[in-house]
Amino acid sequence: MSTIMELQNDPQMQAVLADPEVMRAVQNFNLQALSSNPKIKALMKNAKIRRINNAVK
């Protein structure tokens, strides 16, 4: 849980959340747009995100 809370201060996560294109894709459940977005691709390589992903699996 603390790792998830740390993400709110992560500059990479903040950049993704501030991107109108990404947020539009999230609101529209446009998984194709999200999966092809360079910021999302880079975020998925983020060590914190990978730790969370592995913990959930």
C-alpha positions in Angstrom: 0.0 0.0 0.0 2.8 2.4 0.8 4.3 1.8 -2.7 1.0 2.8 -4.2 0.9 6.0 -2.1 4.4 6.8 -3.2 3.2 7.0 -6.8 1.3 10.2 -6.2 4.7 11.9 -5.8 6.4 10.2 -8.7 7.1 12.7 -11.4 6.6 10.2 -14.2 3.1 9.3 -12.8 2.3 13.0 -12.4 3.2 13.6 -16.0 0.9 10.8 -17.2 -2.0 12.1 -15.0 -1.5 15.6 -16.3 -1.6 14.5 -20.0 -5.0 15.4 -21.4 -4.7 12.7 -24.2 -4.0 10.0 -21.6 -6.8 11.1 -19.4 -9.2 11.2 -22.3 -8.3 7.6 -23.2 -8.8 6.6 -19.5 -12.2 8.2 -19.4 -13.2 6.6 -22.7 -11.8 3.2 -21.6 -9.7 3.3 -24.8 -7.3 0.5 -24.0 -5.8 0.6 -27.5 -4.9 4.3 -27.1 -3.5 3.7 -23.7 -1.4 0.7 -24.6 0.2 2.6 -27.6 0.9 5.8 -25.7 4.6 6.4 -25.1 4.1 7.8 -21.6 2.1 4.7 -20.6 4.7 2.4 -22.1 7.5 4.1 -20.2 5.4 4.1 -17.0 5.0 0.3 -17.3 8.7 0.0 -17.1 8.8 2.1 -13.9 10.3 -0.1 -11.1 7.5 0.9 -8.6 4.8 0.0 -11.1 6.5 -3.3 -11.8 6.7 -4.1 -8.1 3.0 -3.3 -7.7 2.1 -5.4 -10.8 4.1 -8.4 -9.5 2.5 -8.1 -6.0 -1.0 -8.2 -7.5 -0.3 -11.2 -9.7 
